[in-house]
Amino acid sequence: MRDLDTLIKAYDIRGIVPGQLDESLAYDVGAAFADLLAPERMAVGHDMRVSSPALADALAAGAASRGVDVLAIGYVSTDLLYFASGIHGVPGAMITASHNPPSYNGIKLCRPGAAPVGQDTGLGEIRKALETGLPPAAGPKGEVRPEDLLPAYADHLRRLVDLGGSRPLKIVVDAGNGMAGRTAPVVLRHPAFELVPLYFELDGTFPNHEANPMDPTNLVDLQAAVIEHHADVGLAFDGDADRCFFIAENGERIAPSDVVGLIATRELARHPGAAIIYNAITSRAVPEEITEHGGRPIRTRVGHSFIKQVMADNNAAFGGEHSGHYYFRDFWNADSGMLAALHVLQAQGQTTEPLSRLMSGFSRYVDSGETNLTVADIPGTLARVETVYAARGATADHLDGLTMTLPGGAWFNLRPSNTEPLLRLNVEAPDRPAMTQLRDELLSHLTP
């Protein structure tokens, strides 16, 4: 029996293969998605996980059983799937579990133009169809045909960010055995760029390290390679390559919030006065930067389906998350780690300053990074922590989990994961001693 409570998350479907997610479920999801939207065509892509090709074939077959023609775009990054949806004006399905361990897989869905599908925009209806049973297929089947969109995707990104005139840059790219191993060599092919590849072989068993750049232990190889090769920058992608993390020339990690600030100022130079979206976990420096550059900062929940919808509602030029997701109006409001990388490389290529100095102006506070905690009673824990810190004069915000701002400007957020059974902790303060003290104090409340 299918455990849909475990499988269907806030904005995707994700579970262990084959115990929770299998080809039968993928087939039914493809059929239910086709029934929901009744498109003439849809795009289906997949990442490099061992189970991904078979799950993609099953989902495509399910959609085709409803008379939908399927563009089977094969091994792709998630943002390449969004490109297919946007350029062809078709719904899309991506088989991926992003940064999760090898035993996991999942399904991300989008409407035509890469519009989000979440609980309130389609996933709820798909769940209902899976629970009640799908009606029998009627009419002729659709055709499944392969299509390679990588060259068109690379050309599209390079048209959005003009790299002409860049100074020479040596770039170390850690693909983590994920999909950036296929996309980065094509997108970053440029006469001024020298690429140093790390783990470009597509391998869903992740033999070198997990494809999760949020975990600092997975950046160690990249940091060492940047120093060893005297590189200008290091790029780390997650498994489906929709997120990108940056390492400066000195081997130090660039906080994603600082990258949000950089790209926001660039987009505001092109679109004066535009709305810029940032999530509830992003550094408080981000709305300050947006306001100082004449933009309109809008705070939202974590998660791509929420941010894409808020971007569309406000015609925002750009949106960014603390987790390395970057969203662009010029890319159908979808997130693209590779497009974010091009923005940073263009900014870096136009100055003689090292990346650490270029980014220093966007780093106003000290953050803890994200700590994942296994907590038995998440609602009870949040209530208890809120009581403790409210008694100390902190103000509470419940936009996404629990955010509490303390006198003096330090703040923290505790948020249940949308994709895993975890509680995520983020802390920020004006200086490192204050951040460390608050983080350690919170951990003492949260761990046995």
C-alpha positions in Angstrom: 0.0 0.0 0.0 1.3 3.5 -0.9 2.2 5.8 1.9 1.2 9.0 0.3 1.6 11.0 3.5 5.3 10.2 3.4 5.7 10.5 -0.4 3.9 13.7 -1.3 5.7 16.8 0.1 4.8 20.4 0.0 6.0 20.9 -3.6 7.2 17.5 -4.9 7.0 13.7 -4.6 10.0 12.1 -2.9 10.7 8.7 -1.3 13.0 5.7 -1.1 13.3 3.4 -4.1 11.8 0.8 -4.4 10.2 0.7 -1.0 8.1 3.9 -1.3 8.5 5.1 -4.9 8.4 2.7 -7.8 7.6 2.5 -11.5 4.0 1.8 -10.9 3.6 5.0 -8.9 5.5 7.0 -11.5 3.2 5.6 -14.3 0.1 6.7 -12.3 1.6 10.1 -11.5 2.2 10.6 -15.3 -1.4 9.6 -16.1 -2.9 11.7 -13.3 -0.8 14.7 -14.3 -2.0 14.3 -17.9 -5.6 14.0 -16.7 -5.3 17.1 -14.6 -3.9 19.4 -17.3 -5.0 17.6 -20.5 -2.0 19.0 -22.5 -1.1 18.0 -26.1 2.5 17.6 -25.2 4.7 17.4 -22.1 8.4 17.2 -21.3 10.0 14.5 -19.1 13.6 14.5 -18.0 15.6 12.7 -15.3 18.9 12.9 -13.4 21.7 10.3 -13.1 20.3 8.3 -10.1 20.3 4.5 -10.8 16.5 4.4 -10.7 15.9 7.6 -12.7 15.7 6.3 -16.3 13.2 3.6 -15.5 11.1 6.0 -13.4 11.1 8.5 -16.2 10.1 5.9 -18.8 7.3 4.8 -16.6 6.0 8.4 -16.0 6.2 9.1 -19.8 4.3 5.9 -20.5 1.6 7.0 -18.0 1.2 10.3 -19.7 1.2 8.8 -23.2 -1.5 6.4 -22.1 -3.7 9.5 -21.8 -3.0 10.6 -25.4 -0.2 13.0 -24.5 2.9 13.3 -26.7 6.0 13.2 -24.6 9.3 15.0 -25.2 11.8 12.6 -23.6 14.7 15.0 -22.9 16.8 12.4 -21.1 19.6 13.2 -18.7 19.1 16.8 -17.7 19.5 19.2 -14.9 16.2 20.4 -13.3 16.6 23.9 -14.8 17.0 22.3 -18.2 13.6 20.7 -17.7 12.3 24.2 -16.8 13.8 25.5 -20.0 12.0 22.8 -22.0 8.8 23.7 -20.3 9.3 27.4 -20.9 10.6 27.3 -24.5 7.9 24.8 -25.7 5.1 26.1 -23.5 4.4 22.6 -22.1 4.1 21.0 -18.6 7.1 19.1 -17.4 8.1 16.3 -15.0 11.6 15.8 -13.6 12.8 12.6 -12.0 15.2 13.6 -9.2 15.7 13.6 -5.5 18.1 16.5 -5.8 20.7 16.3 -2.9 19.2 13.3 -1.1 21.1 10.1 -0.6 21.3 7.5 -3.4 18.4 5.4 -2.1 16.0 8.3 -2.7 14.3 9.5 -5.8 11.4 11.9 -6.6 9.3 13.7 -9.1 9.1 17.5 -9.6 6.3 18.8 -11.7 5.6 22.1 -13.5 2.8 23.6 -15.6 3.5 25.2 -19.0 6.1 28.0 -18.7 7.7 26.3 -15.7 4.9 27.4 -13.5 5.0 25.7 -10.1 3.0 22.7 -9.0 2.5 22.4 -5.2 -0.1 21.2 -2.9 -2.5 24.0 -3.9 -1.6 24.1 -7.5 -2.0 20.4 -8.6 -0.3 18.0 -6.2 -3.4 17.9 -4.1 -5.5 16.8 -7.1 -2.9 14.3 -8.1 -2.9 12.8 -4.6 -6.7 12.5 -4.7 -6.5 10.7 -8.0 -3.9 8.3 -6.6 -6.1 7.6 -3.6 -9.4 7.1 -5.4 -7.9 5.3 -8.5 -7.4 6.5 -12.0 -10.2 6.0 -14.6 -9.4 3.7 -17.5 -7.4 5.1 -20.4 -9.5 6.0 -23.4 -8.5 7.0 -26.9 -5.2 6.7 -28.8 -1.9 6.7 -27.0 0.5 9.6 -27.4 4.0 9.3 -28.8 7.2 9.3 -26.8 10.1 10.8 -28.7 13.6 11.8 -27.6 14.9 15.4 -27.9 18.3 16.8 -26.9 17.9 20.4 -25.7 21.3 20.9 -24.1 22.7 23.1 -26.9 19.6 25.3 -27.0 19.6 25.6 -23.2 23.3 26.6 -23.2 22.7 29.2 -25.9 19.7 30.6 -24.1 21.6 31.1 -20.8 24.5 32.8 -22.6 22.1 35.2 -24.3 20.8 36.2 -20.8 24.3 36.9 -19.5 26.8 38.3 -21.9 30.2 37.1 -21.0 32.0 39.0 -23.7 35.0 41.0 -22.5 35.6 38.9 -19.4 39.1 38.7 -18.1 40.6 35.2 -18.0 39.2 33.1 -15.2 40.2 29.7 -13.8 37.1 27.9 -12.6 37.0 24.7 -10.6 33.6 23.0 -10.9 32.6 20.2 -8.5 29.6 18.5 -10.1 29.4 15.9 -7.3 28.8 13.2 -10.0 25.6 15.0 -10.7 24.0 16.6 -13.7 26.4 19.6 -13.8 28.9 17.1 -15.2 26.8 17.2 -18.4 25.7 20.8 -18.5 28.8 22.7 -17.2 31.2 21.8 -20.0 28.7 23.1 -22.5 27.4 26.2 -20.8 30.8 27.4 -19.5 32.7 26.8 -22.8 34.3 30.2 -23.3 37.7 31.4 -24.6 38.4 33.3 -21.3 37.5 30.4 -19.0 39.7 27.5 -18.0 37.7 24.8 -16.4 39.1 22.4 -13.8 36.6 19.5 -13.5 35.8 17.6 -10.3 33.6 14.5 -10.3 32.0 15.1 -13.7 31.2 11.4 -14.2 27.4 10.9 -13.9 27.1 8.4 -11.1 24.0 8.2 -8.9 25.8 6.3 -6.2 27.8 9.4 -5.4 31.2 7.7 -4.9 33.1 10.8 -3.9 30.7 12.8 -1.7 27.0 13.5 -1.4 25.8 16.0 -4.0 24.6 18.3 -1.2 26.7 21.5 -1.1 24.7 22.8 1.9 26.8 20.4 4.0 30.3 22.0 4.5 31.9 18.5 4.4 30.9 18.2 0.8 32.8 21.3 -0.1 36.2 20.2 1.2 37.5 18.8 -2.0 36.4 21.9 -4.0 38.1 24.2 -1.5 41.3 22.3 -1.7 41.2 22.2 -5.5 40.7 26.0 -5.7 43.8 26.6 -3.6 45.8 23.9 -5.4 45.1 25.3 -8.9 45.3 28.9 -7.9 41.8 29.3 -9.2 39.6 32.4 -9.3 36.4 30.7 -8.1 35.0 27.3 -7.3 31.4 26.2 -8.2 29.6 23.4 -6.4 26.3 22.0 -7.8 23.8 19.7 -6.2 22.7 16.5 -7.8 20.1 17.9 -10.2 22.2 21.1 -10.7 19.5 23.6 -9.9 21.6 25.0 -7.0 25.1 26.5 -7.1 27.4 27.3 -4.2 30.5 29.5 -4.6 34.1 29.2 -3.2 36.3 32.3 -3.3 39.9 32.2 -4.5 41.1 31.9 -0.8 39.1 28.7 -0.3 36.4 30.4 1.8 32.7 29.6 1.2 30.6 32.5 -0.1 27.3 32.6 1.8 24.3 32.2 -0.6 22.7 35.3 0.9 25.7 37.3 -0.3 25.1 35.9 -3.8 21.5 36.9 -3.5 22.6 40.4 -2.7 25.0 40.6 -5.6 22.5 39.3 -8.2 19.7 41.5 -6.8 21.7 44.6 -7.3 22.6 43.6 -10.8 18.9 42.9 -11.7 17.9 46.2 -10.1 20.3 48.0 -12.3 18.5 46.5 -15.3 15.0 46.8 -13.8 14.9 49.9 -11.5 12.4 49.7 -8.7 11.5 46.0 -9.3 10.3 43.6 -6.6 13.0 41.2 -5.4 11.9 38.0 -3.5 13.9 36.5 -0.6 12.9 33.7 1.8 12.5 33.9 5.5 15.9 32.3 6.2 17.9 34.7 4.1 20.3 37.2 5.7 18.8 40.5 6.9 21.4 42.1 4.7 19.4 41.1 1.6 16.4 43.3 2.2 18.7 46.1 3.3 20.6 45.8 0.0 17.4 45.7 -2.1 16.0 48.8 -0.4 19.3 50.7 -0.7 19.3 50.0 -4.5 15.8 51.2 -4.9 14.1 47.8 -5.1 11.0 46.4 -3.3 11.9 43.5 -1.0 9.3 40.8 -0.5 9.7 38.1 2.1 8.2 34.6 1.5 8.4 31.0 2.7 11.1 28.6 1.8 10.5 26.4 -1.3 10.4 26.8 -5.1 6.7 26.6 -5.6 6.0 29.3 -3.1 8.7 31.6 -4.4 7.8 31.2 -8.1 4.2 32.0 -7.3 5.1 35.2 -5.3 7.5 36.2 -8.2 4.7 35.8 -10.7 2.2 37.7 -8.5 4.6 40.6 -8.1 6.3 40.6 -11.5 9.6 40.3 -9.5 12.9 40.5 -11.4 14.7 38.0 -9.2 14.4 35.8 -6.1 16.9 34.1 -3.9 17.1 31.6 -1.1 19.7 30.8 1.6 19.9 27.3 0.2 21.5 28.3 -3.1 18.3 28.5 -5.2 18.2 31.6 -7.5 15.1 32.5 -9.5 14.9 34.8 -12.6 12.0 36.5 -14.3 14.0 36.1 -17.5 13.9 32.3 -16.9 10.2 31.9 -16.5 10.5 32.7 -12.7 12.3 29.4 -12.4 15.5 28.6 -10.5 18.8 28.0 -12.2 22.1 27.4 -10.5 23.9 27.7 -13.8 22.4 31.1 -14.6 23.4 32.3 -11.1 26.9 31.0 -11.8 27.0 33.0 -15.0 26.0 36.2 -13.2 28.8 35.8 -10.6 31.3 35.0 -13.3 30.3 38.0 -15.4 30.6 40.3 -12.3 34.0 38.7 -11.5 35.2 38.9 -15.1 34.6 42.6 -15.2 36.8 43.5 -12.3 40.4 42.8 -11.4 39.4 42.2 -7.7 39.4 38.7 -6.3 36.0 37.2 -5.6 36.5 37.5 -1.8 36.8 41.2 -2.1 34.1 41.6 -4.6 31.6 39.8 -2.3 32.8 41.4 1.0 30.5 44.3 0.6 27.4 42.0 0.7 28.4 40.3 4.0 27.1 42.4 6.9 26.3 39.7 9.5 27.5 36.3 10.6 25.4 33.2 9.9 25.6 29.7 11.3 24.8 27.8 8.1 22.0 25.3 8.3 21.9 22.6 11.0 19.6 19.6 10.5 18.2 18.0 13.7 16.1 14.9 14.3 13.4 15.9 16.8 10.7 13.6 17.9 8.0 16.2 18.7 8.5 19.1 16.3 5.4 21.1 17.2 6.1 20.7 21.0 9.7 21.7 20.5 8.8 24.9 18.6 6.3 25.9 21.2 8.8 25.3 24.0 11.6 27.3 22.3 9.2 30.2 21.6 8.2 30.3 25.2 11.8 30.4 26.4 12.9 33.2 24.1 9.7 35.3 24.3 10.4 35.5 28.0 13.7 37.1 27.1 12.1 39.8 25.0 12.3 38.1 21.5 9.6 38.7 19.0 8.1 35.8 17.1 7.3 35.4 13.4 5.5 32.3 12.1 5.7 32.9 8.3 7.8 29.7 7.9 8.4 27.7 11.0 9.5 29.9 13.9 11.6 33.0 13.5 12.6 34.9 16.7 14.4 38.2 16.7 16.3 39.0 19.9 17.1 42.5 21.3 20.3 43.5 19.7 19.5 42.1 16.2 20.4 38.4 16.4 17.7 36.1 15.1 17.1 32.4 14.5 14.7 30.3 12.5 13.5 26.7 13.3 11.7 25.2 10.3 10.4 21.7 9.6 11.8 20.4 6.4 9.4 20.2 3.4 11.3 17.2 2.1 12.8 15.2 5.0 11.7 14.4 8.6 14.0 17.1 10.1 14.0 20.4 11.9 16.3 22.9 10.3 18.1 25.6 12.4 19.6 28.8 11.1 21.1 31.6 13.2 22.4 35.0 12.3 23.9 37.7 14.5 25.9 41.0 14.1 29.2 39.2 15.0 30.6 35.7 15.4 30.7 35.5 19.2 27.0 36.5 19.4 26.1 34.0 16.7 28.1 31.2 18.2 26.6 31.8 21.7 23.0 31.8 20.4 23.6 28.8 18.1 25.1 26.7 20.9 22.4 27.7 23.4 19.7 26.6 20.9 21.4 23.3 20.2 21.5 22.6 24.0 17.7 23.1 24.0 17.2 20.9 20.9 19.5 18.0 21.4 19.3 15.3 24.2 
